[in-house]
């Protein structure tokens, strides 16, 4: 872990962080369009009807926050633009504590340009929140390891609770990481972490459940699980293959050649971050590449940590630059945005219905019907 920085290095990192945040914010603004993707219209309808929940897990905190503004559509955009920009800055702060320049800067640029993460910041859904809160949790954990202050214990509890509130399904994937952190605390800090997490989670969980029982009493989550094609449901067929591809292909393209360094990393916290969600997606169900926003920061940091052990720094830098270029190409060449709505319309390709960057695997989806 890297803690010592010269004054010149600290000043350069601050300037880079500011430019990174502003650059990501502008990029998301310039490439965003009207609502159309996934649950965009359901989210806006729930806000207009003051129900603030859709199908389980409901997303009450996310929609209720957007509902505080006079223009919910713009509010969802601003929230996701902000999540994206702040998430990249926090990710960079994490990277600086694990690797040195220029790997930290290039890793942050890779995180900012990953094609499905970039797209998450363009649309009116909950995905982009997970570009901020998992790295924020990890950053607070790193800061605690530096000075053991109780302030960082509280920060972990609040950031985990808010992140889970904005997207509860992804919050569950980070619970093992927080639990691992819990066992490394002193007794009083353990009690504080548990109580604060319960209190903040209750503040959004109770109204979520009340609204869910009132407006969506059917157990849609159980239906999704019955349709899940993963091997953990005892299914081994073409559905299972398609589900696995929906995880491995986008992540492989996102990491690019940097993935070659993934398994050189030896960091228990980072592996605990990515493994639970990965097992769920491969073993049960994943629909869109944007589901993986909650894991992306952990995977990129693992690649950086692996690169830090590699002696040839020029090769590591070239690999990261190549990965960044691949993601630029994927985003601008195949992003599923309405051409007439964007300044890069000339670069769009008409791929028919949204293909999820081949994540939906049209070849499979056109031929598959889930068995209930």
C-alpha positions as CSV (number, residue, x, y, z in Angstrom):
1,X,0.0,0.0,0.0
2,X,1.3,3.4,-1.0
3,X,0.9,6.3,1.4
4,X,4.0,8.5,1.0
5,X,3.8,11.1,-1.8
6,X,6.0,14.1,-2.4
7,X,4.4,17.6,-2.4
8,X,4.8,17.8,-6.2
9,X,3.2,14.4,-6.7
10,X,0.3,15.4,-4.5
11,X,-0.2,18.6,-6.4
12,X,-0.2,16.8,-9.7
13,X,-2.6,14.2,-8.5
14,X,-5.0,16.9,-7.3
15,X,-4.9,18.6,-10.7
16,X,-5.5,15.3,-12.5
17,X,-8.4,14.4,-10.2
18,X,-10.1,17.7,-10.9
19,X,-9.6,17.4,-14.7
20,X,-10.8,13.8,-14.6
21,X,-14.0,14.7,-12.7
22,X,-14.8,17.7,-15.0
23,X,-13.9,15.7,-18.1
24,X,-16.1,12.7,-17.2
25,X,-19.0,15.0,-16.3
26,X,-18.8,16.8,-19.6
27,X,-18.4,13.6,-21.6
28,X,-21.5,12.1,-19.9
29,X,-23.5,15.3,-20.6
30,X,-22.5,15.6,-24.2
31,X,-23.4,11.9,-25.0
32,X,-26.7,11.6,-23.1
33,X,-30.1,11.7,-24.6
34,X,-33.8,11.3,-23.9
35,X,-35.2,8.4,-21.7
36,X,-35.7,5.1,-23.5
37,X,-33.5,2.4,-22.0
38,X,-34.6,-0.4,-19.6
39,X,-36.7,1.0,-16.8
40,X,-36.4,4.6,-17.8
41,X,-40.1,5.2,-18.3
42,X,-41.2,3.0,-15.4
43,X,-38.9,5.1,-13.2
44,X,-40.3,8.4,-14.4
45,X,-43.9,7.0,-14.1
46,X,-43.2,5.9,-10.5
47,X,-41.9,9.4,-9.7
48,X,-44.9,11.1,-11.4
49,X,-47.3,8.8,-9.5
50,X,-45.5,9.4,-6.2
51,X,-45.1,5.6,-5.7
52,X,-41.3,5.7,-6.1
53,X,-41.0,1.9,-6.6
54,X,-41.1,-0.4,-9.6
55,X,-40.5,-4.1,-9.5
56,X,-38.5,-5.6,-6.6
57,X,-36.2,-4.4,-5.1
58,X,-38.0,-1.2,-5.9
59,X,-35.3,1.5,-5.9
60,X,-37.3,3.8,-3.6
61,X,-34.3,5.8,-2.4
62,X,-33.1,6.5,-5.9
63,X,-36.5,7.5,-7.2
64,X,-37.5,9.4,-4.1
65,X,-34.3,11.5,-4.4
66,X,-35.0,12.3,-8.0
67,X,-38.6,13.1,-7.1
68,X,-37.4,16.0,-4.9
69,X,-36.6,18.0,-8.0
70,X,-39.1,19.8,-10.3
71,X,-37.9,17.9,-13.4
72,X,-37.4,14.2,-12.5
73,X,-36.0,13.4,-16.0
74,X,-33.3,16.0,-15.6
75,X,-32.8,15.0,-12.0
76,X,-32.1,11.3,-13.0
77,X,-29.6,12.6,-15.6
78,X,-27.8,14.9,-13.1
79,X,-27.7,12.1,-10.5
80,X,-26.1,9.7,-12.9
81,X,-23.7,12.3,-14.4
82,X,-22.6,13.1,-10.8
83,X,-22.3,9.4,-9.8
84,X,-20.1,8.8,-12.8
85,X,-17.8,11.8,-12.3
86,X,-17.4,11.4,-8.5
87,X,-17.0,7.7,-8.9
88,X,-14.0,8.2,-11.3
89,X,-12.4,10.6,-8.8
90,X,-12.8,8.2,-5.9
91,X,-11.6,5.3,-8.0
92,X,-8.4,7.4,-8.7
93,X,-8.0,8.1,-5.0
94,X,-8.1,4.3,-4.4
95,X,-5.7,3.6,-7.2
96,X,-3.1,6.1,-5.8
97,X,-3.1,4.1,-2.6
98,X,-2.4,0.8,-4.4
99,X,-0.1,1.7,-7.4
100,X,2.1,4.6,-8.5
101,X,1.9,6.9,-11.5
102,X,1.3,6.5,-14.3
103,X,-0.6,3.3,-13.6
104,X,-3.0,5.1,-11.3
105,X,-3.9,7.8,-13.9
106,X,-4.3,5.4,-16.7
107,X,-6.3,3.0,-14.6
108,X,-8.7,5.9,-13.7
109,X,-9.0,6.8,-17.4
110,X,-9.8,3.1,-18.2
111,X,-12.5,3.2,-15.4
112,X,-13.9,6.4,-16.9
113,X,-14.1,5.0,-20.5
114,X,-15.3,1.4,-20.0
115,X,-18.1,1.3,-22.5
116,X,-20.9,-0.1,-20.4
117,X,-20.0,2.2,-17.5
118,X,-20.0,5.2,-19.8
119,X,-23.4,4.2,-21.1
120,X,-24.7,3.8,-17.5
121,X,-24.1,7.5,-17.0
122,X,-26.2,8.3,-20.1
123,X,-29.4,6.6,-19.2
124,X,-32.3,7.1,-16.6
125,X,-31.6,4.0,-14.5
126,X,-29.9,3.1,-11.3
127,X,-26.8,1.5,-12.6
128,X,-24.4,4.5,-12.5
129,X,-24.8,4.8,-8.7
130,X,-22.6,1.7,-8.4
131,X,-19.8,3.5,-10.2
132,X,-19.5,5.7,-7.1
133,X,-20.4,3.8,-3.9
134,X,-18.4,0.5,-4.2
135,X,-15.1,2.5,-4.8
136,X,-16.2,4.9,-2.0
137,X,-16.6,2.0,0.4
138,X,-13.2,0.7,-0.6
139,X,-11.6,4.1,-0.3
140,X,-12.9,4.5,3.3
141,X,-11.6,1.1,4.2
142,X,-8.2,2.0,2.8
143,X,-8.2,5.2,4.8
144,X,-9.1,3.3,8.0
145,X,-6.2,0.9,7.4
146,X,-3.9,4.0,7.3
147,X,-4.9,5.6,10.6
148,X,-7.5,3.4,12.3
149,X,-9.8,6.4,12.9
150,X,-13.4,5.7,13.8
151,X,-14.5,8.4,11.3
152,X,-13.7,6.0,8.5
153,X,-15.8,3.2,10.2
154,X,-18.8,5.6,10.1
155,X,-18.0,6.5,6.5
156,X,-17.9,2.8,5.5
157,X,-21.3,2.2,7.2
158,X,-23.0,5.3,5.6
159,X,-21.5,4.7,2.1
160,X,-22.5,1.1,2.1
161,X,-26.0,1.8,3.4
162,X,-26.6,4.6,0.8
163,X,-25.2,2.5,-2.1
164,X,-27.4,-0.4,-1.1
165,X,-30.4,1.9,-0.9
166,X,-29.9,3.2,-4.4
167,X,-29.5,-0.3,-5.8
168,X,-30.2,-3.0,-3.2
169,X,-29.3,-6.0,-5.3
170,X,-25.8,-4.7,-5.8
171,X,-25.6,-3.8,-2.1
172,X,-25.9,-7.5,-1.3
173,X,-22.8,-8.3,-3.4
174,X,-20.7,-5.9,-1.3
175,X,-22.0,-7.2,2.1
176,X,-19.1,-9.8,2.3
177,X,-16.5,-7.1,1.8
178,X,-18.1,-5.0,4.6
179,X,-18.3,-8.1,6.8
180,X,-14.6,-8.8,6.2
181,X,-13.9,-5.3,7.2
182,X,-16.1,-5.7,10.3
183,X,-14.0,-8.6,11.6
184,X,-10.8,-6.4,11.4
185,X,-12.2,-3.7,13.7
186,X,-12.0,-3.3,17.4
187,X,-15.1,-4.3,19.4
188,X,-16.5,-0.8,19.9
189,X,-16.0,0.0,16.2
190,X,-17.7,-3.2,15.3
191,X,-20.8,-2.2,17.3
192,X,-20.7,1.3,15.8
193,X,-20.5,-0.1,12.2
194,X,-23.4,-2.5,12.8
195,X,-25.7,0.0,14.5
196,X,-25.1,2.7,12.0
197,X,-25.5,0.4,9.0
198,X,-28.8,-0.9,10.4
199,X,-30.1,2.6,11.2
200,X,-29.3,4.0,7.7
201,X,-30.6,1.0,5.9
202,X,-33.8,1.0,7.9
203,X,-34.4,4.6,6.8
204,X,-34.8,3.4,3.2
205,X,-35.8,-0.2,3.6
206,X,-38.9,0.4,5.6
207,X,-40.6,2.9,3.2
208,X,-39.4,0.6,0.3
209,X,-41.2,-2.4,1.7
210,X,-44.3,-0.4,2.6
211,X,-44.5,1.0,-1.0
212,X,-43.7,-2.4,-2.5
213,X,-46.5,-4.2,-0.6
214,X,-48.9,-1.4,-1.6
215,X,-48.1,-1.0,-5.2
216,X,-46.3,-4.2,-6.2
217,X,-47.6,-7.1,-4.0
218,X,-46.7,-9.8,-6.5
219,X,-43.4,-11.5,-5.8
220,X,-41.7,-10.7,-9.1
221,X,-38.3,-11.5,-7.7
222,X,-39.3,-15.1,-7.1
223,X,-40.4,-15.3,-10.7
224,X,-37.1,-14.0,-11.9
225,X,-35.3,-16.6,-9.8
226,X,-37.5,-19.4,-11.3
227,X,-36.5,-18.2,-14.8
228,X,-32.8,-17.9,-13.9
229,X,-30.7,-19.9,-16.4
230,X,-27.6,-20.2,-14.3
231,X,-26.1,-23.6,-13.1
232,X,-26.9,-22.7,-9.5
233,X,-30.5,-23.4,-10.4
234,X,-29.5,-26.8,-11.7
235,X,-29.7,-25.8,-15.3
236,X,-27.0,-26.7,-17.8
237,X,-28.2,-25.9,-21.3
238,X,-28.0,-23.2,-24.0
239,X,-29.6,-20.7,-21.5
240,X,-26.7,-21.3,-19.2
241,X,-24.2,-20.6,-22.0
242,X,-25.9,-17.4,-23.0
243,X,-26.0,-16.2,-19.4
244,X,-22.3,-16.9,-18.9
245,X,-21.5,-15.0,-22.1
246,X,-23.5,-12.0,-20.9
247,X,-21.0,-11.8,-18.1
248,X,-17.7,-12.8,-19.6
249,X,-17.8,-11.1,-23.0
250,X,-18.5,-7.5,-21.8
251,X,-16.0,-7.8,-18.9
252,X,-13.4,-9.2,-21.2
253,X,-13.9,-6.3,-23.7
254,X,-13.9,-3.8,-20.8
255,X,-10.6,-4.9,-19.3
256,X,-9.1,-5.7,-22.7
257,X,-5.5,-6.9,-22.6
258,X,-5.2,-5.6,-19.0
259,X,-7.1,-8.7,-18.0
260,X,-3.9,-10.7,-18.5
261,X,-2.6,-9.1,-15.2
262,X,-5.7,-9.9,-13.2
263,X,-4.6,-13.0,-11.5
264,X,-1.2,-11.6,-10.5
265,X,-3.0,-9.5,-7.9
266,X,-2.9,-10.6,-4.3
267,X,-5.4,-8.4,-2.4
268,X,-8.0,-10.1,-0.3
269,X,-10.3,-7.0,-0.1
270,X,-10.4,-6.6,-3.8
271,X,-11.1,-10.3,-4.5
272,X,-13.9,-10.2,-1.8
273,X,-15.3,-7.2,-3.6
274,X,-15.6,-9.0,-7.0
275,X,-16.2,-12.7,-6.3
276,X,-19.7,-12.7,-4.8
277,X,-21.3,-10.7,-7.5
278,X,-19.5,-12.5,-10.2
279,X,-20.7,-15.9,-8.9
280,X,-24.2,-14.6,-8.7
281,X,-24.2,-13.3,-12.3
282,X,-22.6,-16.4,-13.8
283,X,-24.4,-18.9,-11.5
284,X,-27.9,-17.3,-11.5
285,X,-28.7,-14.5,-13.9
286,X,-27.4,-11.3,-15.5
287,X,-29.4,-9.3,-18.1
288,X,-27.3,-6.3,-19.1
289,X,-23.6,-5.5,-19.0
290,X,-24.6,-2.4,-16.9
291,X,-25.3,-4.8,-14.0
292,X,-21.5,-5.2,-13.6
293,X,-20.9,-1.5,-12.7
294,X,-20.8,-2.6,-9.0
295,X,-17.9,-5.0,-9.8
296,X,-16.0,-2.9,-12.4
297,X,-13.9,-0.9,-9.9
298,X,-12.7,-4.0,-8.2
299,X,-11.7,-5.7,-11.4
300,X,-9.8,-2.7,-12.8
301,X,-8.0,-2.2,-9.4
302,X,-7.0,-5.9,-9.5
303,X,-5.5,-5.4,-12.9
304,X,-3.6,-2.4,-11.7
305,X,-2.3,-4.2,-8.7
306,X,-1.2,-7.1,-10.9
307,X,0.6,-4.6,-13.3
308,X,2.4,-3.1,-10.3
309,X,4.2,-6.4,-9.9
310,X,5.3,-6.5,-13.5
311,X,8.9,-5.3,-14.1
312,X,8.4,-3.9,-17.6
313,X,6.5,-0.7,-16.9
314,X,6.3,0.3,-20.6
315,X,4.4,-2.9,-21.4
316,X,1.9,-2.2,-18.6
317,X,1.4,1.4,-19.9
318,X,0.9,0.2,-23.4
319,X,-1.6,-2.4,-22.3
320,X,-3.7,0.2,-20.4
321,X,-3.6,2.5,-23.4
322,X,-4.8,-0.3,-25.6
323,X,-7.6,-1.1,-23.2
324,X,-8.7,2.5,-23.2
325,X,-8.8,2.6,-27.0
326,X,-10.8,-0.6,-27.2
327,X,-13.5,0.9,-24.9
328,X,-13.6,4.2,-26.8
329,X,-14.1,2.2,-30.0
330,X,-16.9,0.1,-28.5
331,X,-18.7,3.0,-27.0
332,X,-18.6,5.3,-30.0
333,X,-19.0,2.5,-32.5
334,X,-21.8,0.5,-30.9
335,X,-23.4,2.4,-28.1
336,X,-27.2,2.0,-28.3
337,X,-28.3,5.6,-28.4
338,X,-30.8,7.3,-30.6
339,X,-28.8,8.7,-33.5
340,X,-31.0,11.8,-34.0
341,X,-30.5,12.8,-30.4
342,X,-26.7,13.0,-30.1
343,X,-23.9,15.1,-31.3
344,X,-22.0,12.0,-32.4
345,X,-24.9,10.8,-34.6
346,X,-22.6,10.4,-37.6
347,X,-20.7,7.7,-35.8
348,X,-23.8,5.7,-34.9
349,X,-24.5,2.3,-36.4
350,X,-28.1,1.1,-36.8
351,X,-28.1,-2.2,-35.0
352,X,-31.8,-2.5,-34.8
353,X,-33.1,-3.1,-31.3
354,X,-30.7,-2.4,-28.5
355,X,-28.1,-5.2,-28.5
356,X,-26.5,-4.4,-25.1
357,X,-23.1,-4.3,-26.9
358,X,-23.7,-8.0,-27.8
359,X,-24.4,-8.6,-24.2
360,X,-28.0,-9.6,-25.0
361,X,-26.6,-11.9,-27.7
362,X,-29.3,-11.5,-30.2
363,X,-28.3,-14.8,-31.7
364,X,-29.3,-16.5,-28.4
365,X,-32.2,-14.3,-27.4
366,X,-34.0,-14.7,-30.6
367,X,-33.9,-18.5,-30.1
368,X,-34.4,-18.8,-26.4
369,X,-37.4,-18.7,-24.2
370,X,-36.9,-19.1,-20.4
371,X,-38.6,-22.0,-18.9
372,X,-40.7,-21.1,-15.8
